[in-house]
Amino acid sequence: MHPLQEELRLPGGSLRRWLRLRIVCEGTPNWANDGYANAVHRGFNGIMNKVWDANNRGRQWKDIRHKYVADAEEDEE
């Protein structure tokens, strides 16, 4: 066995396994993790907005605004 391997011998695992885990888990840059988290967050928000809009159709301001804005414009004239 190589002296370096004896020094870096880890309990319950080999040096090769430790290096693989280190490269995979710690090798990902923070900006990549942040980008992934941002994409998941935006996707989830988009889906939930569509679900909310579908369940509350006709009861939201964007759905009934035309009734009140048109009435207010007619009242002013």
TILUM-304472 format. One record per atom (N, C-alpha, C, O): residue in one letter; atom name; x, y, z. Coordinates in pm, 1 decimal, padded with zeros to 6 digits. Last residue first. Example, Ala and Ser with C-alpha at 12.3 -4.5 7.8 and 13.67 -1.06 7.14 Angstrom:
% residues 2
+--------+-------+----------+----------+----------+
: residu : atome :        x :        y :        z :
+--------+-------+----------+----------+----------+
:      S :     N :  01285.0 : -00225.0 :  00708.0 :
:      S :    CA :  01367.0 : -00106.0 :  00714.0 :
:      S :     C :  01290.0 :  00003.0 :  00787.0 :
:      S :     O :  01340.9 :  00113.8 :  00803.9 :
:      A :     N :  01319.0 : -00569.0 :  00780.0 :
:      A :    CA :  01230.0 : -00450.0 :  00780.0 :
:      A :     C :  01320.0 : -00330.0 :  00780.0 :
:      A :     O :  01423.6 : -00331.9 :  00846.5 :
+--------+-------+----------+----------+----------+
% end
This chain:
% residues 77
+--------+-------+----------+----------+----------+
: residu : atome :        x :        y :        z :
+--------+-------+----------+----------+----------+
:      E :     N : -06804.7 :  06107.7 : -01672.3 :
:      E :    CA : -06849.5 :  06184.7 : -01789.4 :
:      E :     C : -06986.0 :  06237.8 : -01772.4 :
:      E :     O : -07037.8 :  06304.5 : -01861.9 :
:      E :     N : -06777.9 :  05957.3 : -01444.0 :
:      E :    CA : -06702.4 :  06081.8 : -01454.5 :
:      E :     C : -06752.3 :  06167.4 : -01569.8 :
:      E :     O : -06741.9 :  06289.9 : -01563.7 :
:      D :     N : -06926.2 :  05728.5 : -01497.5 :
:      D :    CA : -06973.0 :  05820.2 : -01394.0 :
:      D :     C : -06903.5 :  05956.6 : -01404.5 :
:      D :     O : -06964.8 :  06059.7 : -01376.5 :
:      E :     N : -06767.7 :  05597.7 : -01685.6 :
:      E :    CA : -06898.4 :  05647.8 : -01727.2 :
:      E :     C : -06952.1 :  05749.9 : -01626.3 :
:      E :     O : -07016.4 :  05847.3 : -01665.4 :
:      E :     N : -06550.5 :  05525.7 : -01524.0 :
:      E :    CA : -06528.3 :  05614.2 : -01637.9 :
:      E :     C : -06660.4 :  05672.8 : -01685.9 :
:      E :     O : -06663.7 :  05789.8 : -01724.1 :
:      A :     N : -06674.6 :  05349.5 : -01345.2 :
:      A :    CA : -06613.7 :  05471.4 : -01295.1 :
:      A :     C : -06589.9 :  05571.8 : -01407.8 :
:      A :     O : -06607.9 :  05691.9 : -01387.5 :
:      D :     N : -06751.1 :  05139.9 : -01515.5 :
:      D :    CA : -06852.5 :  05215.9 : -01444.6 :
:      D :     C : -06796.3 :  05347.9 : -01394.9 :
:      D :     O : -06865.1 :  05449.8 : -01402.0 :
:      A :     N : -06497.5 :  05045.2 : -01596.0 :
:      A :    CA : -06589.5 :  05099.1 : -01696.4 :
:      A :     C : -06697.3 :  05183.5 : -01629.7 :
:      A :     O : -06732.4 :  05289.3 : -01681.9 :
:      V :     N : -06399.9 :  04955.6 : -01350.0 :
:      V :    CA : -06327.1 :  05059.5 : -01422.0 :
:      V :     C : -06418.0 :  05123.0 : -01526.5 :
:      V :     O : -06415.1 :  05244.9 : -01543.5 :
:      Y :     N : -06582.0 :  04754.8 : -01280.1 :
:      Y :    CA : -06569.2 :  04873.9 : -01196.9 :
:      Y :     C : -06497.9 :  04987.5 : -01268.8 :
:      Y :     O : -06532.8 :  05104.0 : -01249.8 :
:      K :     N : -06560.5 :  04562.7 : -01484.7 :
:      K :    CA : -06691.8 :  04610.3 : -01441.0 :
:      K :     C : -06679.5 :  04744.0 : -01368.0 :
:      K :     O : -06758.2 :  04835.5 : -01392.0 :
:      H :     N : -06289.3 :  04501.8 : -01508.7 :
:      H :    CA : -06355.1 :  04570.8 : -01619.1 :
:      H :     C : -06492.7 :  04625.5 : -01579.4 :
:      H :     O : -06536.9 :  04725.5 : -01635.9 :
:      R :     N : -06228.5 :  04351.9 : -01278.9 :
:      R :    CA : -06184.2 :  04491.7 : -01290.4 :
:      R :     C : -06261.9 :  04567.3 : -01397.0 :
:      R :     O : -06296.7 :  04683.8 : -01377.9 :
:      I :     N : -06267.4 :  04087.5 : -01248.1 :
:      I :    CA : -06384.9 :  04174.2 : -01232.9 :
:      I :     C : -06351.5 :  04321.6 : -01251.4 :
:      I :     O : -06439.7 :  04406.7 : -01240.3 :
:      D :     N : -06020.7 :  03961.0 : -01287.6 :
:      D :    CA : -06138.2 :  03908.4 : -01356.3 :
:      D :     C : -06257.9 :  04003.8 : -01351.6 :
:      D :     O : -06341.5 :  04001.4 : -01441.8 :
:      K :     N : -05840.4 :  04088.6 : -01125.8 :
:      K :    CA : -05811.9 :  04086.7 : -01269.5 :
:      K :     C : -05931.3 :  04035.2 : -01350.0 :
:      K :     O : -05941.5 :  04063.5 : -01469.4 :
:      W :     N : -05947.0 :  04033.0 : -00873.8 :
:      W :    CA : -05955.2 :  04167.4 : -00928.0 :
:      W :     C : -05931.6 :  04168.1 : -01079.0 :
:      W :     O : -05997.9 :  04242.4 : -01151.3 :
:      Q :     N : -06129.4 :  03722.0 : -00864.4 :
:      Q :    CA : -06008.1 :  03801.3 : -00848.2 :
:      Q :     C : -06025.1 :  03936.1 : -00918.6 :
:      Q :     O : -06106.3 :  03950.8 : -01009.9 :
:      R :     N : -06334.0 :  03557.0 : -00922.4 :
:      R :    CA : -06336.5 :  03622.1 : -00790.9 :
:      R :     C : -06215.1 :  03711.1 : -00767.5 :
:      R :     O : -06201.2 :  03769.4 : -00659.9 :
:      G :     N : -06294.4 :  03430.4 : -01161.9 :
:      G :    CA : -06415.0 :  03510.9 : -01145.7 :
:      G :     C : -06422.6 :  03584.8 : -01014.2 :
:      G :     O : -06510.9 :  03668.7 : -00996.5 :
:      R :     N : -06116.0 :  03158.9 : -01025.9 :
:      R :    CA : -06156.8 :  03231.1 : -01147.3 :
:      R :     C : -06288.8 :  03302.6 : -01123.4 :
:      R :     O : -06383.7 :  03243.9 : -01071.3 :
:      N :     N : -05987.6 :  03012.5 : -00833.4 :
:      N :    CA : -06050.8 :  03138.6 : -00793.6 :
:      N :     C : -06092.7 :  03222.1 : -00914.6 :
:      N :     O : -06103.4 :  03344.3 : -00904.5 :
:      N :     N : -05867.6 :  02790.5 : -00946.8 :
:      N :    CA : -05962.4 :  02769.0 : -00836.9 :
:      N :     C : -06039.1 :  02895.3 : -00799.5 :
:      N :     O : -06146.1 :  02886.0 : -00739.4 :
:      A :     N : -05697.7 :  02908.2 : -01136.8 :
:      A :    CA : -05802.4 :  02816.0 : -01180.7 :
:      A :     C : -05908.2 :  02797.6 : -01072.4 :
:      A :     O : -06027.1 :  02789.9 : -01103.5 :
:      D :     N : -05523.3 :  03055.5 : -00972.9 :
:      D :    CA : -05609.3 :  03124.4 : -01068.9 :
:      D :     C : -05723.8 :  03035.4 : -01115.1 :
:      D :     O : -05836.2 :  03083.1 : -01130.9 :
:      W :     N : -05398.2 :  02843.2 : -00835.4 :
:      W :    CA : -05475.0 :  02943.5 : -00761.7 :
:      W :     C : -05572.5 :  03014.6 : -00855.2 :
:      W :     O : -05689.7 :  03032.1 : -00821.8 :
:      V :     N : -05269.3 :  02711.8 : -01048.9 :
:      V :    CA : -05367.6 :  02639.4 : -00967.8 :
:      V :     C : -05457.6 :  02738.7 : -00894.8 :
:      V :     O : -05579.5 :  02721.3 : -00891.9 :
:      K :     N : -05097.7 :  02918.1 : -01133.9 :
:      K :    CA : -05198.1 :  02863.8 : -01226.0 :
:      K :     C : -05307.5 :  02788.0 : -01149.8 :
:      K :     O : -05425.4 :  02799.3 : -01183.4 :
:      N :     N : -04942.1 :  02947.2 : -00904.4 :
:      N :    CA : -05022.0 :  03060.5 : -00952.4 :
:      N :     C : -05130.6 :  03012.8 : -01047.4 :
:      N :     O : -05243.5 :  03061.6 : -01042.1 :
:      M :     N : -04816.7 :  02697.2 : -00896.0 :
:      M :    CA : -04912.4 :  02730.9 : -00791.5 :
:      M :     C : -04996.7 :  02851.8 : -00829.6 :
:      M :     O : -05113.2 :  02858.7 : -00790.6 :
:      I :     N : -04649.8 :  02718.2 : -01124.3 :
:      I :    CA : -04753.2 :  02614.0 : -01116.4 :
:      I :     C : -04858.9 :  02650.9 : -01012.9 :
:      I :     O : -04978.4 :  02637.3 : -01039.2 :
:      G :     N : -04486.2 :  02933.7 : -01047.2 :
:      G :    CA : -04566.9 :  02939.4 : -01168.9 :
:      G :     C : -04680.4 :  02838.6 : -01166.4 :
:      G :     O : -04793.8 :  02870.5 : -01202.3 :
:      N :     N : -04362.2 :  02833.6 : -00815.8 :
:      N :    CA : -04449.5 :  02950.8 : -00807.7 :
:      N :     C : -04539.9 :  02961.1 : -00929.9 :
:      N :     O : -04657.9 :  02993.8 : -00917.0 :
:      F :     N : -04214.0 :  02622.1 : -00928.4 :
:      F :    CA : -04316.9 :  02594.2 : -00828.9 :
:      F :     C : -04414.8 :  02710.3 : -00818.5 :
:      F :     O : -04536.0 :  02689.4 : -00813.1 :
:      G :     N : -04039.2 :  02769.9 : -01094.6 :
:      G :    CA : -04130.1 :  02670.1 : -01149.7 :
:      G :     C : -04245.2 :  02639.5 : -01055.3 :
:      G :     O : -04360.6 :  02631.8 : -01097.6 :
:      R :     N : -03899.8 :  02923.8 : -00907.3 :
:      R :    CA : -03981.5 :  02989.3 : -01009.7 :
:      R :     C : -04081.3 :  02892.4 : -01071.5 :
:      R :     O : -04195.7 :  02929.4 : -01097.8 :
:      H :     N : -03773.9 :  02714.6 : -00759.5 :
:      H :    CA : -03861.6 :  02811.6 : -00693.8 :
:      H :     C : -03955.0 :  02878.4 : -00795.4 :
:      H :     O : -04075.4 :  02888.3 : -00772.0 :
:      V :     N : -03616.5 :  02593.7 : -00953.8 :
:      V :    CA : -03720.5 :  02515.5 : -00885.1 :
:      V :     C : -03822.7 :  02609.8 : -00821.4 :
:      V :     O : -03943.3 :  02586.4 : -00829.2 :
:      A :     N : -03447.3 :  02808.8 : -01016.0 :
:      A :    CA : -03531.8 :  02749.5 : -01119.6 :
:      A :     C : -03646.2 :  02668.8 : -01057.2 :
:      A :     O : -03759.9 :  02675.9 : -01103.8 :
:      N :     N : -03319.0 :  02847.5 : -00771.2 :
:      N :    CA : -03399.7 :  02954.8 : -00828.2 :
:      N :     C : -03495.0 :  02899.3 : -00933.6 :
:      N :     O : -03611.2 :  02939.3 : -00939.2 :
:      A :     N : -03179.7 :  02608.3 : -00745.3 :
:      A :    CA : -03281.7 :  02642.6 : -00646.3 :
:      A :     C : -03374.4 :  02751.3 : -00700.6 :
:      A :     O : -03495.3 :  02746.8 : -00677.9 :
:      Y :     N : -03006.3 :  02634.3 : -00964.3 :
:      Y :    CA : -03101.4 :  02523.2 : -00958.2 :
:      Y :     C : -03214.5 :  02556.6 : -00861.8 :
:      Y :     O : -03331.6 :  02535.6 : -00893.2 :
:      G :     N : -02860.2 :  02857.3 : -00885.8 :
:      G :    CA : -02937.2 :  02860.1 : -01009.5 :
:      G :     C : -03041.8 :  02751.1 : -01011.5 :
:      G :     O : -03154.4 :  02773.5 : -01055.9 :
:      D :     N : -02738.1 :  02763.0 : -00654.9 :
:      D :    CA : -02831.5 :  02875.0 : -00645.3 :
:      D :     C : -02919.3 :  02882.4 : -00769.7 :
:      D :     O : -03038.8 :  02910.5 : -00760.3 :
:      N :     N : -02573.5 :  02565.5 : -00766.1 :
:      N :    CA : -02677.6 :  02527.2 : -00670.4 :
:      N :     C : -02782.3 :  02637.3 : -00658.1 :
:      N :     O : -02901.9 :  02608.7 : -00651.5 :
:      A :     N : -02410.9 :  02732.9 : -00918.0 :
:      A :    CA : -02490.5 :  02629.8 : -00984.8 :
:      A :     C : -02603.8 :  02583.6 : -00893.4 :
:      A :     O : -02716.8 :  02564.9 : -00938.5 :
:      W :     N : -02287.8 :  02888.7 : -00727.0 :
:      W :    CA : -02375.9 :  02955.6 : -00822.6 :
:      W :     C : -02462.1 :  02853.8 : -00897.1 :
:      W :     O : -02574.8 :  02885.1 : -00935.5 :
:      N :     N : -02125.5 :  02703.7 : -00593.1 :
:      N :    CA : -02244.3 :  02757.6 : -00525.9 :
:      N :     C : -02340.1 :  02822.9 : -00624.5 :
:      N :     O : -02461.6 :  02813.5 : -00607.5 :
:      P :     N : -02020.7 :  02418.2 : -00790.2 :
:      P :    CA : -02007.6 :  02557.8 : -00744.5 :
:      P :     C : -02137.6 :  02609.1 : -00683.3 :
:      P :     O : -02246.3 :  02562.9 : -00718.1 :
:      T :     N : -01955.0 :  02097.6 : -00685.8 :
:      T :    CA : -02053.2 :  02181.1 : -00752.2 :
:      T :     C : -02039.4 :  02323.6 : -00700.6 :
:      T :     O : -02045.7 :  02346.8 : -00579.9 :
:      G :     N : -01787.0 :  01955.6 : -00524.7 :
:      G :    CA : -01730.8 :  02011.7 : -00646.5 :
:      G :     C : -01827.3 :  02101.3 : -00721.6 :
:      G :     O : -01786.3 :  02174.0 : -00812.2 :
:      E :     N : -01900.3 :  01833.2 : -00317.1 :
:      E :    CA : -01839.3 :  01961.4 : -00288.6 :
:      E :     C : -01782.8 :  02027.4 : -00413.9 :
:      E :     O : -01736.5 :  02141.3 : -00409.4 :
:      C :     N : -02013.9 :  01603.2 : -00439.0 :
:      C :    CA : -02087.7 :  01684.2 : -00342.5 :
:      C :     C : -02029.9 :  01823.0 : -00323.5 :
:      C :     O : -02104.5 :  01920.5 : -00314.9 :
:      V :     N : -01821.7 :  01506.4 : -00629.1 :
:      V :    CA : -01963.5 :  01520.8 : -00662.5 :
:      V :     C : -02032.7 :  01619.0 : -00568.9 :
:      V :     O : -02103.1 :  01708.9 : -00614.9 :
:      I :     N : -01575.3 :  01513.7 : -00494.1 :
:      I :    CA : -01589.1 :  01578.6 : -00624.4 :
:      I :     C : -01736.0 :  01604.3 : -00655.3 :
:      I :     O : -01771.3 :  01712.3 : -00702.7 :
:      R :     N : -01634.2 :  01365.0 : -00263.6 :
:      R :    CA : -01587.1 :  01503.1 : -00251.7 :
:      R :     C : -01605.1 :  01578.1 : -00382.5 :
:      R :     O : -01645.8 :  01694.3 : -00382.0 :
:      L :     N : -01699.5 :  01118.5 : -00370.3 :
:      L :    CA : -01800.2 :  01195.2 : -00297.6 :
:      L :     C : -01759.9 :  01341.4 : -00286.0 :
:      L :     O : -01843.9 :  01430.8 : -00297.6 :
:      R :     N : -01446.0 :  01051.3 : -00480.7 :
:      R :    CA : -01565.4 :  01061.2 : -00564.3 :
:      R :     C : -01672.8 :  01145.1 : -00496.7 :
:      R :     O : -01731.0 :  01233.6 : -00559.5 :
:      L :     N : -01285.9 :  01042.0 : -00248.3 :
:      L :    CA : -01258.3 :  01140.9 : -00353.0 :
:      L :     C : -01379.7 :  01160.1 : -00443.8 :
:      L :     O : -01412.6 :  01273.0 : -00480.0 :
:      W :     N : -01405.5 :  00825.9 : -00115.3 :
:      W :    CA : -01403.1 :  00957.6 : -00052.4 :
:      W :     C : -01379.4 :  01065.5 : -00156.9 :
:      W :     O : -01445.3 :  01169.4 : -00154.7 :
:      R :     N : -01348.4 :  00618.8 : -00292.3 :
:      R :    CA : -01488.0 :  00654.9 : -00265.0 :
:      R :     C : -01496.5 :  00794.6 : -00204.8 :
:      R :     O : -01585.1 :  00872.4 : -00240.0 :
:      R :     N : -01067.2 :  00618.1 : -00272.8 :
:      R :    CA : -01132.6 :  00641.6 : -00400.9 :
:      R :     C : -01278.7 :  00685.1 : -00380.8 :
:      R :     O : -01325.5 :  00778.2 : -00446.2 :
:      L :     N : -01021.5 :  00546.6 : -00011.2 :
:      L :    CA : -00981.4 :  00679.7 : -00055.4 :
:      L :     C : -01052.6 :  00715.2 : -00185.4 :
:      L :     O : -01093.4 :  00829.7 : -00205.2 :
:      S :     N : -01299.0 :  00363.0 :  00125.8 :
:      S :    CA : -01169.7 :  00374.2 :  00059.9 :
:      S :     C : -01144.0 :  00519.5 :  00021.2 :
:      S :     O : -01234.5 :  00602.9 :  00021.7 :
:      G :     N : -01440.9 :  00318.3 :  00453.9 :
:      G :    CA : -01444.3 :  00349.6 :  00312.3 :
:      G :     C : -01305.6 :  00365.0 :  00255.1 :
:      G :     O : -01207.4 :  00378.4 :  00328.2 :
:      G :     N : -01426.4 :  00286.0 :  00730.3 :
:      G :    CA : -01548.4 :  00248.1 :  00661.2 :
:      G :     C : -01550.1 :  00280.5 :  00513.5 :
:      G :     O : -01656.2 :  00270.2 :  00451.9 :
:      P :     N : -01201.8 :  00549.0 :  00786.5 :
:      P :    CA : -01274.9 :  00436.8 :  00845.6 :
:      P :     C : -01403.7 :  00410.4 :  00766.7 :
:      P :     O : -01480.6 :  00502.8 :  00740.0 :
:      L :     N : -00958.0 :  00609.4 :  00533.7 :
:      L :    CA : -01074.7 :  00653.8 :  00607.7 :
:      L :     C : -01146.5 :  00533.7 :  00668.1 :
:      L :     O : -01151.1 :  00427.2 :  00606.3 :
:      R :     N : -00628.4 :  00692.7 :  00483.0 :
:      R :    CA : -00724.6 :  00583.3 :  00493.3 :
:      R :     C : -00839.5 :  00626.9 :  00584.9 :
:      R :     O : -00819.0 :  00674.0 :  00696.7 :
:      L :     N : -00423.4 :  00866.1 :  00444.2 :
:      L :    CA : -00558.7 :  00913.8 :  00416.1 :
:      L :     C : -00663.5 :  00804.5 :  00424.8 :
:      L :     O : -00776.1 :  00822.7 :  00378.4 :
:      E :     N : -00196.9 :  00711.6 :  00505.0 :
:      E :    CA : -00224.8 :  00834.5 :  00578.7 :
:      E :     C : -00370.5 :  00876.5 :  00565.1 :
:      E :     O : -00433.5 :  00917.6 :  00662.6 :
:      E :     N : -00211.1 :  00508.7 :  00317.2 :
:      E :    CA : -00216.9 :  00473.4 :  00458.9 :
:      E :     C : -00251.6 :  00595.5 :  00543.5 :
:      E :     O : -00325.8 :  00585.3 :  00641.2 :
:      Q :     N : -00180.1 :  00653.7 :  00087.5 :
:      Q :    CA : -00307.1 :  00585.8 :  00110.2 :
:      Q :     C : -00321.2 :  00545.2 :  00256.2 :
:      Q :     O : -00431.1 :  00547.3 :  00311.7 :
:      L :     N :  00082.9 :  00732.3 :  00117.1 :
:      L :    CA : -00020.9 :  00835.1 :  00117.4 :
:      L :     C : -00157.6 :  00773.5 :  00143.3 :
:      L :     O : -00241.2 :  00832.4 :  00211.9 :
:      P :     N :  00222.7 :  00488.1 :  00090.9 :
:      P :    CA :  00221.0 :  00559.2 :  00220.3 :
:      P :     C :  00111.8 :  00666.1 :  00228.5 :
:      P :     O :  00054.6 :  00687.9 :  00335.3 :
:      H :     N :  00048.0 :  00221.6 : -00073.2 :
:      H :    CA :  00122.8 :  00346.5 : -00083.8 :
:      H :     C :  00114.3 :  00421.7 :  00049.6 :
:      H :     O :  00009.9 :  00419.4 :  00114.7 :
:      M :     N :  00085.0 : -00117.5 :  00000.0 :
:      M :    CA :  00000.0 :  00000.0 :  00000.0 :
:      M :     C :  00089.4 :  00123.6 :  00000.0 :
:      M :     O :  00193.3 :  00127.2 :  00066.0 :
+--------+-------+----------+----------+----------+
% end
